[in-house]
């Protein structure tokens, strides 16, 4: 059973990362084409939601480390944050890809906390969470100037 879950988690993470790499590669593959960015109200709302959720994740993680909160609370909060991020509807394609990656990151983090609470090794889930966090950072860093020129500042998300 554990091997099936690990395999499923690995496949899901790989699929997300593969999709993101395809999205990023398509814009680079078009010779001479400059990526276009959009900064709609929905995009700004996405940035605000993610910024808030990353701050909350930091708070709950610190509370967990200091034994101020039960692991189950952190698991539920991380799942809630994943749902909140997934409920956003950014228009910009980079932000849409980032949304999916970050939502998966929150889920993987919740799984890591749950597994640790049961006394098991959470290395696989934490590794996936870190890889997804890095992928979202890379997406946003690559789009920072283009989105900024349109009025969407993703700088707060890069420091998270």
N, C-alpha and C positions, 0 to 999 in steps of 0.2 A: 504494500500500500504506500509506504514512504517513497519507494522508488518511482511509483507512478506519479505521485504528486511532484516530486523533483523533476521528473521528465516533463510533465505538463507545464510546470513553472518555467523551465528552461526553454521549452518550445514557444510559450507565449511571449517571453522576454525577447527571444530571438526574432520572432515575427514582428514585434513592435520595432526593434532596432533595425531590422531589415527594411521595413516600410519607411522608416525615417531616412535611412541611407539612400533608398531609391528616390525619395522626394528631394533630398539634398543633391543627389547626383544628377537628376534631371535638369536642374537649373544650371549646373555647371557644364552639362553636356551640350547645351545649345550654344554653338559657336557664336560669339559676339553678343549673345543675348544678356541683357542686364535683368536680374530678378526684379520683379515689381512687388511692392509692399503696399498694404492698405492699413489705414488706421481709422477704423470706424468706432462708433460708441461701443459696439459689442467687443471690439478688440481692447479698448481701454478698460472695459468692465472685466475682461479676462485677466488683464495685467493686475488690476486691483484685487481681484479674487485670489489669484495665485500668490501675490505678495502677502496678503492677509493669512492665507492658509500656510505658507511657509513659516511665517512668524509664529503661528499657532503650533505647528509641528515642532519648532524649536522649543517653545514653552513646554509642551507636553513631554518632549524627550528629556529636557532638563529635570522636570518634575519626576520622571521615572527614574533617572539616574540617582536623584537625591531621595528616593523612596517616599516621595510626597503624594504619589498617586499609584493606584493599582494598575498593573499591566493591561487588564481588560478595558480600563478607561482609555488608555492610549490606543489600543487596538480599535476601539469604536470611534475615537476621534480621527484616527488616520483614515479609516474607511469612509467616514463622513466627509472628510476633506477631499478624498478621491472622488466621491459622488458630486460634491460642489464644483470641483474643477471640471469634471466630465459634463456637467449640466450647462457650462458656458458654451457659447456659440460664436467664437471668433471668426471673422471673415478672412483675415490674412492667412494664407496657407501655412506659413511658418508657425504662426501661433496655434493653428489647428493641430499641426503635427506635435507641437510642444505640449498641447493640452493632453493628447493621448499618452505621450511619454510620461508626463508628470502624474497623471491619474494612475498609471501602472506603477510608478515609483511609490506613491502613497500606499497602494495595495500591498506591494512587496514589503514595505516597511511594517505594515500592520501584521503581515504574516511572520516576519522576523520577531517581532515583539511577542506574538502569540506562541511561537515555537520556543522561544527563550523562557517564557513563563511556565511552559510545561517541562522545562529542564532539558531541552534538546538543543542541538547545535543549529544556530540560525545563519551560519556562514553563507549558505547558498542564497537565502532570501536577502540578506544584507548586501551581498555581492551584486545581486540583480538590482537592488535599490540604488546602490552607488553607481552602477553602470548607466541606469536610466537617468539618474541625476546628472551625470556627466554628459549624456547625450542631449538632454534638454539645455544644459548650459552651452554646449557647442552650437546648437541650433540658434539660440538667442544671441550668442556672441556674434555669429555670422550675420545675423539680421539686424543687429543693434543700430548701425548707421542708417540703413534703409528705412527701418521702422521709425527711428528718431526723426529723419527728414520728413516723415509723414505726420509726426506729432505724437508718436507712441514711444515713450521712454521705458525701455526694458532694463535699464541699469539696476533698479531695485531687485530684480529677479536674478541678476548675475551675481550679486553678493550673497544670495541665500544659499 
